[in-house]
Amino acid sequence: MIDITDSTLLIVDDLPENLGLLFNYLRDLGFKVNVAESGDDAIEQMEYTKPDLIILDIMMPGIDGFETCRRLKKKEDTRNIPIIFMSALSDTVDKVKGFQVGAVDYITKPIQPDEVLARVKAHLMLRKQQQILEQQAVELQQQNSELESFAHTVAHDLKNPLNGVSNMSDMLIANLDNWSTEKMLKPLQIIQMAGDKMLSIINALLLLSSSRSQEVPMQSLNMQEVISQIMETQITPLLNKYQGKLIMPKQWATAIGYSPWIEEVWLNYIINAIKYGGKPPIIEIGSTVQTDNFVKFWVRDNGKGLSLEEQKHLFIPFTRIGQARIDGHGLGLSIVQRIAGRCGGKVGIESQLNQGSTFYFTLPKT
């Protein structure tokens, strides 16, 4: 059910008695009501407030209602606000002119409050429905764009490991009778690595998809436990491989989120910091309580840092930062952004060239 009770109305009339009647009537019904005594006053108000609907008198000193409407319809930020004309005029010509300049309806004086309310409700409902459709159109366009990029990503990123599986399998089949078990080990390891790579890509895509729509329970997080879930099996082996060091805090601030998703956020951030940080990588993670009732969780590396241009493209789905520097399947930071948003927070980066980078995400404080 669409709610219109929180709508803001603007009444434009040069007669105080009309303004007072409509103002009191509509305000008592729960609407937020602003008033203007001239067309110039109404246009000036548009600089700092945008009503959901305008009730506009035609006969006013200065610019009349027709001209006021015409000017509002010419501006990008006010052209879609529905305007209902009111006037003592009942000539069909004036009504037609009102529709021609962009009005959606017409009421005549003396004002009948019930009629005004019925028309206001009808056009607010239509406007709300239009806004919902516009938002859905934007989301659909974004999803179509992501789907196109998704198809390209899958084709590109699954192609190389799949080729490896195919080539190594052909080689094993061709030499099955001639090779020893020891000689077969290397191709089999390559096949295993390629399979793990493809599985990682598919799991990332499934997580990205589920984080768009899946409803999950938000609860207070013990971040030490969240980190421990990924340390032994995934982070520690990678630290050993890159001879890196991870510095963790003695205490964590508490926040609200969904533990399995937040594990993925930490995993993406920390793995990137290990792979693309300094040589050897020295990584520090921690939390900072902010003044806006959010907690900022961060991963700081000792890498080369990122330029402002590179930072602009970081969290866009299915894009990579310089192919020569960042490998992988380009989904990690998109997943981080989607998860943080679904948990009520946001993501970001603080970085300067040759001074390392700090990637962060925020969550609501408990």
C-alpha positions as CSV (number, residue, x, y, z in Angstrom):
1,M,0.0,0.0,0.0
2,I,1.4,3.4,-1.0
3,D,1.6,5.9,1.8
4,I,0.9,9.5,0.9
5,T,0.4,10.9,4.5
6,D,4.0,12.1,4.6
7,S,3.6,14.2,1.4
8,T,4.4,17.9,1.3
9,L,1.9,20.3,-0.4
10,L,2.5,23.9,-1.6
11,I,-0.6,26.2,-1.8
12,V,-0.1,29.3,-3.9
13,D,-2.8,32.0,-3.6
14,D,-2.7,35.8,-3.0
15,L,-5.9,35.7,-0.8
16,P,-5.1,35.0,2.9
17,E,-8.6,33.5,3.5
18,N,-8.1,30.9,0.8
19,L,-4.6,30.1,2.1
20,G,-5.9,29.8,5.6
21,L,-8.8,27.5,4.7
22,L,-6.8,25.0,2.7
23,F,-3.7,25.2,5.0
24,N,-5.7,24.3,8.1
25,Y,-7.8,21.7,6.4
26,L,-4.9,19.8,4.8
27,R,-2.6,20.2,7.7
28,D,-5.2,18.7,10.1
29,L,-5.3,15.7,7.8
30,G,-1.6,15.1,8.4
31,F,-0.1,16.7,5.3
32,K,2.9,18.9,5.5
33,V,1.7,22.2,4.0
34,N,3.7,25.2,2.8
35,V,2.2,28.4,1.4
36,A,3.2,31.1,-1.1
37,E,1.4,34.4,-1.8
38,S,2.6,34.8,-5.4
39,G,4.0,33.0,-8.3
40,D,7.5,34.6,-7.7
41,D,7.3,33.4,-4.1
42,A,6.5,29.9,-5.2
43,I,9.3,29.7,-7.7
44,E,11.8,31.1,-5.1
45,Q,10.7,28.4,-2.6
46,M,11.7,25.7,-5.2
47,E,15.3,26.6,-4.5
48,Y,15.2,25.0,-1.1
49,T,12.2,22.7,-1.0
50,K,10.4,20.5,-3.4
51,P,6.8,19.7,-2.6
52,D,5.1,16.6,-3.8
53,L,2.1,18.5,-5.2
54,I,1.2,22.2,-5.9
55,I,-2.2,23.8,-5.6
56,L,-1.9,26.9,-7.7
57,D,-4.3,29.8,-8.1
58,I,-4.5,31.3,-11.6
59,M,-5.5,34.9,-11.0
60,M,-2.7,36.5,-9.0
61,P,-0.8,39.8,-9.2
62,G,2.6,39.7,-10.9
63,I,3.0,36.5,-12.8
64,D,-0.2,34.6,-13.0
65,G,-0.7,30.9,-12.4
66,F,-0.3,30.0,-16.1
67,E,3.1,31.6,-16.3
68,T,4.1,30.2,-12.9
69,C,3.3,26.7,-14.1
70,R,5.0,27.3,-17.4
71,R,8.3,28.3,-15.6
72,L,8.1,25.3,-13.2
73,K,7.6,22.9,-16.1
74,K,10.7,24.2,-17.9
75,K,13.0,23.4,-15.0
76,E,14.4,19.8,-14.7
77,D,14.0,19.6,-10.9
78,T,10.4,20.8,-10.8
79,R,8.8,19.7,-14.1
80,N,7.4,16.5,-12.7
81,I,5.7,18.0,-9.7
82,P,1.9,17.7,-10.3
83,I,0.1,21.0,-10.3
84,I,-3.6,21.5,-9.7
85,F,-5.1,24.8,-10.8
86,M,-7.8,26.6,-8.8
87,S,-9.7,29.6,-10.0
88,A,-13.2,31.1,-10.0
89,L,-12.9,30.9,-13.8
90,S,-15.0,28.2,-15.3
91,D,-14.5,28.9,-19.0
92,T,-13.5,25.8,-20.9
93,V,-10.8,27.9,-22.7
94,D,-9.0,28.6,-19.4
95,K,-9.2,25.0,-18.4
96,V,-7.7,23.8,-21.6
97,K,-5.0,26.4,-21.3
98,G,-4.2,25.1,-17.8
99,F,-3.7,21.6,-19.2
100,Q,-1.6,22.9,-22.1
101,V,0.9,24.5,-19.8
102,G,1.3,21.3,-17.7
103,A,-1.4,21.2,-15.0
104,V,-2.8,17.8,-14.1
105,D,-6.2,18.9,-12.8
106,Y,-8.5,21.9,-12.1
107,I,-10.8,22.9,-9.2
108,T,-13.1,25.9,-9.1
109,K,-13.9,28.4,-6.4
110,P,-15.6,28.5,-4.0
111,I,-13.4,25.7,-2.7
112,Q,-15.1,22.4,-1.7
113,P,-12.6,20.8,0.8
114,D,-13.8,17.3,0.1
115,E,-13.3,17.8,-3.6
116,V,-9.8,19.2,-3.0
117,L,-8.9,16.3,-0.8
118,A,-10.1,13.7,-3.4
119,R,-8.1,15.3,-6.2
120,V,-5.0,15.8,-4.0
121,K,-5.1,12.1,-3.0
122,A,-5.6,10.9,-6.5
123,H,-2.6,12.9,-8.0
124,L,-0.3,12.1,-5.0
125,M,-1.0,8.4,-5.5
126,L,-0.3,8.7,-9.3
127,R,2.9,10.6,-8.6
128,K,4.1,8.1,-6.0
129,Q,3.4,5.3,-8.5
130,Q,5.2,7.1,-11.2
131,Q,8.3,7.6,-8.9
132,I,8.2,3.8,-8.1
133,L,8.1,3.0,-11.8
134,E,11.0,5.5,-12.5
135,Q,13.1,3.9,-9.7
136,Q,12.3,0.4,-11.0
137,A,13.4,1.5,-14.5
138,V,16.7,2.8,-13.1
139,E,17.3,-0.4,-11.2
140,L,16.3,-2.5,-14.3
141,Q,18.8,-0.6,-16.4
142,Q,21.5,-1.1,-13.8
143,Q,20.7,-4.8,-13.6
144,N,20.8,-5.1,-17.4
145,S,24.2,-3.4,-17.5
146,E,25.5,-5.6,-14.7
147,L,24.1,-8.7,-16.5
148,E,26.0,-7.7,-19.7
149,S,29.2,-7.2,-17.7
150,F,28.5,-10.4,-15.8
151,A,28.4,-12.3,-19.1
152,H,31.7,-10.8,-20.2
153,T,33.3,-11.5,-16.8
154,V,32.2,-15.1,-16.8
155,A,33.3,-15.7,-20.4
156,H,36.7,-14.0,-19.8
157,D,37.6,-15.3,-16.3
158,L,36.4,-18.8,-16.7
159,K,38.0,-19.2,-20.1
160,N,41.6,-19.4,-18.9
161,P,41.2,-22.0,-16.1
162,L,38.8,-24.0,-18.3
163,N,41.4,-24.1,-21.1
164,G,43.9,-25.3,-18.6
165,V,41.7,-28.1,-17.5
166,S,41.0,-29.1,-21.2
167,N,44.6,-28.9,-22.3
168,M,46.0,-30.8,-19.3
169,S,43.3,-33.5,-19.6
170,D,44.1,-34.0,-23.3
171,M,47.8,-34.3,-22.4
172,L,47.0,-36.9,-19.7
173,I,44.8,-38.9,-22.0
174,A,47.3,-38.9,-24.8
175,N,50.1,-40.1,-22.5
176,L,48.1,-42.3,-20.1
177,D,50.0,-45.4,-21.1
178,N,53.5,-43.8,-21.2
179,W,53.7,-41.5,-18.2
180,S,54.6,-42.5,-14.7
181,T,52.5,-41.5,-11.7
182,E,55.1,-38.9,-10.8
183,K,55.0,-37.3,-14.2
184,M,51.2,-37.1,-14.1
185,L,51.3,-35.3,-10.8
186,K,52.1,-31.8,-12.3
187,P,49.3,-31.8,-14.9
188,L,46.9,-33.1,-12.2
189,Q,47.9,-30.2,-9.9
190,I,47.3,-27.7,-12.6
191,I,43.8,-29.2,-13.2
192,Q,43.1,-29.0,-9.5
193,M,44.2,-25.4,-9.3
194,A,42.1,-24.5,-12.3
195,G,39.1,-26.2,-10.8
196,D,39.6,-24.3,-7.5
197,K,39.8,-21.0,-9.5
198,M,36.6,-21.7,-11.3
199,L,34.8,-22.7,-8.1
200,S,36.0,-19.5,-6.5
201,I,34.6,-17.4,-9.3
202,I,31.3,-19.2,-9.2
203,N,31.0,-18.9,-5.4
204,A,31.8,-15.2,-5.7
205,L,29.1,-14.7,-8.3
206,L,26.6,-16.6,-6.2
207,L,27.4,-14.5,-3.2
208,L,27.0,-11.3,-5.2
209,S,23.6,-12.5,-6.4
210,S,22.4,-13.6,-3.0
211,S,23.5,-10.3,-1.4
212,R,21.1,-8.4,-3.7
213,S,17.9,-9.9,-2.4
214,Q,18.4,-12.5,0.4
215,E,16.9,-11.5,3.7
216,V,19.3,-12.3,6.6
217,P,19.1,-11.8,10.4
218,M,21.2,-8.8,11.6
219,Q,22.8,-9.3,15.0
220,S,25.6,-8.1,17.2
221,L,28.9,-9.3,16.0
222,N,31.9,-10.6,17.9
223,M,34.5,-9.4,15.4
224,Q,37.3,-11.5,17.0
225,E,35.3,-14.6,16.3
226,V,34.4,-13.5,12.8
227,I,38.1,-13.0,12.0
228,S,39.1,-16.3,13.6
229,Q,36.7,-18.1,11.2
230,I,38.9,-17.2,8.2
231,M,42.4,-17.0,9.8
232,E,43.5,-20.6,10.0
233,T,42.2,-21.9,6.7
234,Q,42.6,-19.0,4.4
235,I,44.6,-16.0,5.8
236,T,47.5,-17.7,7.7
237,P,48.5,-19.9,4.7
238,L,48.6,-16.9,2.4
239,L,50.6,-14.8,5.0
240,N,53.1,-17.7,5.1
241,K,53.3,-17.8,1.3
242,Y,54.0,-14.0,1.0
243,Q,56.0,-13.9,4.3
244,G,53.6,-11.3,5.5
245,K,52.6,-10.0,8.9
246,L,49.1,-9.2,10.2
247,I,48.7,-6.9,13.2
248,M,45.3,-7.2,15.0
249,P,43.9,-5.1,17.8
250,K,43.5,-6.4,21.4
251,Q,39.9,-5.2,21.5
252,W,37.2,-4.7,18.8
253,A,34.3,-2.3,18.8
254,T,30.9,-4.1,18.4
255,A,28.5,-3.6,15.6
256,I,25.5,-5.1,13.9
257,G,25.7,-7.2,10.8
258,Y,25.4,-10.7,9.3
259,S,28.4,-12.8,10.3
260,P,28.8,-15.0,7.1
261,W,28.7,-11.9,4.9
262,I,31.1,-9.9,7.1
263,E,33.6,-12.8,6.9
264,E,33.6,-12.4,3.1
265,V,34.3,-8.7,3.5
266,W,37.3,-9.2,5.7
267,L,38.5,-12.0,3.5
268,N,38.4,-9.9,0.4
269,Y,40.1,-6.9,2.0
270,I,42.8,-8.9,3.8
271,I,43.6,-11.1,0.8
272,N,44.0,-8.0,-1.4
273,A,46.2,-6.4,1.2
274,I,48.4,-9.5,1.3
275,K,48.7,-9.9,-2.5
276,Y,49.0,-6.3,-3.5
277,G,50.6,-4.7,-0.4
278,G,54.3,-4.2,0.3
279,K,57.0,-6.8,-0.1
280,P,56.7,-8.3,2.4
281,P,53.2,-7.2,3.2
282,I,52.6,-5.7,6.6
283,I,48.9,-5.3,7.3
284,E,47.1,-3.8,10.2
285,I,43.4,-4.2,10.9
286,G,41.2,-2.6,13.4
287,S,38.0,-0.7,14.3
288,T,37.1,2.9,15.1
289,V,33.9,4.1,16.7
290,Q,32.5,7.1,14.8
291,T,30.4,9.9,16.1
292,D,27.5,9.0,13.7
293,N,26.6,5.7,15.6
294,F,28.6,3.7,13.1
295,V,31.8,1.6,13.5
296,K,34.5,1.9,10.9
297,F,36.4,-1.4,10.3
298,W,39.6,-1.0,8.3
299,V,42.5,-2.8,6.7
300,R,45.7,-0.8,6.2
301,D,48.5,-2.0,4.0
302,N,52.0,-0.9,3.1
303,G,51.6,-1.1,-0.6
304,K,52.1,1.4,-3.4
305,G,48.8,3.1,-2.9
306,L,46.2,4.1,-5.5
307,S,45.8,7.2,-7.6
308,L,42.5,9.2,-7.4
309,E,41.6,7.9,-10.9
310,E,42.1,4.2,-9.8
311,Q,40.0,4.9,-6.6
312,K,37.0,6.1,-8.7
313,H,36.7,2.6,-10.3
314,L,37.3,0.5,-7.2
315,F,33.8,-0.6,-6.2
316,I,32.1,-0.7,-9.6
317,P,30.9,-4.3,-10.3
318,F,32.9,-6.4,-12.8
319,T,35.8,-3.9,-13.2
320,R,39.4,-4.2,-12.4
321,I,42.1,-1.8,-11.3
322,G,45.0,-2.0,-13.8
323,Q,45.2,-5.5,-15.2
324,A,48.9,-5.6,-14.6
325,R,48.5,-5.0,-10.9
326,I,45.3,-6.7,-10.0
327,D,44.4,-10.2,-11.0
328,G,41.5,-12.3,-9.8
329,H,37.9,-12.1,-11.1
330,G,37.1,-8.4,-10.3
331,L,34.1,-9.3,-8.0
332,G,35.6,-8.9,-4.6
333,L,35.1,-5.2,-4.0
334,S,31.7,-5.3,-5.6
335,I,30.7,-7.9,-3.1
336,V,32.1,-5.9,-0.2
337,Q,30.1,-2.8,-1.3
338,R,26.9,-4.8,-1.8
339,I,27.2,-6.5,1.6
340,A,28.0,-3.3,3.5
341,G,25.0,-1.6,1.9
342,R,22.7,-4.4,2.8
343,C,23.9,-4.3,6.4
344,G,23.2,-0.6,6.6
345,G,26.8,0.7,6.1
346,K,29.1,1.8,3.4
347,V,32.6,1.2,2.0
348,G,35.5,3.4,1.1
349,I,39.3,3.9,0.7
350,E,41.9,6.3,1.9
351,S,45.0,6.1,-0.2
352,Q,47.9,8.1,-1.5
353,L,50.6,7.0,-4.0
354,N,53.6,5.5,-2.2
355,Q,51.9,5.7,1.2
356,G,49.8,2.6,1.2
357,S,46.0,2.2,1.3
358,T,43.3,1.8,4.0
359,F,40.2,0.0,2.9
360,Y,37.2,0.3,5.2
361,F,33.6,-0.6,5.7
362,T,31.1,0.7,8.3
363,L,28.4,-1.0,10.2
364,P,25.8,0.3,12.7
365,K,27.0,0.4,16.2
366,T,25.2,-1.8,18.8
